[in-house]
Amino acid sequence: MILEGKTLATQIRQSLPQRAEAARQKLGRPIGLYAYGCADDYAAYVYLNKEVEAARKTGVQAQVFPLSKSTSAAQFLDMLSQASQNPKVDAILIARPLPPHLAASGYERVLAPQKDVDGMSYVNMGNLFLCKTWQEVESLPGFVPCTAMAVMRLLAHHGIDPQGLEAAVIGRSPTVGRPLAHLLTCKNATVKICHTKTADLKKALQNEQLICCAAGQANLLTADMVQPGAVVVDIATNITPGGSLCGDAQTAPLLEKGCSVSPVPGGVGPVTLACLLENIILSGERNV
């Protein structure tokens, strides 16, 4: 089975323009989004602008602030501090990757958690990891990283319940791999975290019923590594030598083995964008 995400993304996004307009009328202004990204990273910056354009089409007033390798940590922190205190800014989005000196600046502690629509701040991340159950996750006052939540919603959309499953997450990033592993635990899966340095990845995955790939390495997951009928959620986006997109998993051989697989593109990606747009609208609604 192909775990496509476009249908779910359309469902999530369907009511967002109306919600944005309702918030605009109550606020007396459109919902405000400030987005930051490194213009030196062409691919990430192009994707950020696509996210911003999608927000604008939903009815959000959005501005993009380009960063560069010459942007100092102090300048970056000052930008975020001002945006966090600006009452006309409801949502703040930071594109990754950032230049190393900005990534290490501690910006997560400056970012206002109520505006942190991708769940990156220390407060939002800390609150998430204090959760034990899914009910607690749903009751959080802030936001959860969009990609991790998109995976959970994609699974639910296709009727896949993680409860009781042996699961593995390949990838340990603070915004995808680790929060996703925790969300699966909150859904009562038994979760193993693997990564590109796992000594014997095939052995580590041999008994797993649910595998989520977020390592960013094309062809990392092959059919011989996975048991028949396993669920594979491919989160990564890699560029092939020919310029097309692919994930970490070899989709066709996995499908032939009876696995359920999310495609790249068309799987987690559209749902992630939909979750982000929903969070932006929610940030404005919470200010009404």
Secondary structure, DSSP 8 states (H G I E B T S, - for coil): -B---HHHHHHHHTTHHHHHHHHHHHHTS--EEEEEEETTSHHHHHHHHHHHHHHHHHT-EEEEEEE-TTS-HHHHHHHHHHHHH-TT--EEEE-S---HHHHTS-GGGTS-TTTBTTS-SHHHHHHHHH--SHHHHHT-SS---HHHHHHHHHHHHTT---TT-EEEEE---TTTHHHHHHHHHHTT-EEEEE-TT-TTHHHHHTT-SEEEE-S--TT-B-GGGS-TT-EEEE---EE-TTS-EE-SB-HHHHHHTT-EE--TTTSHHHHHHHHHHHHHHHHHHTT-
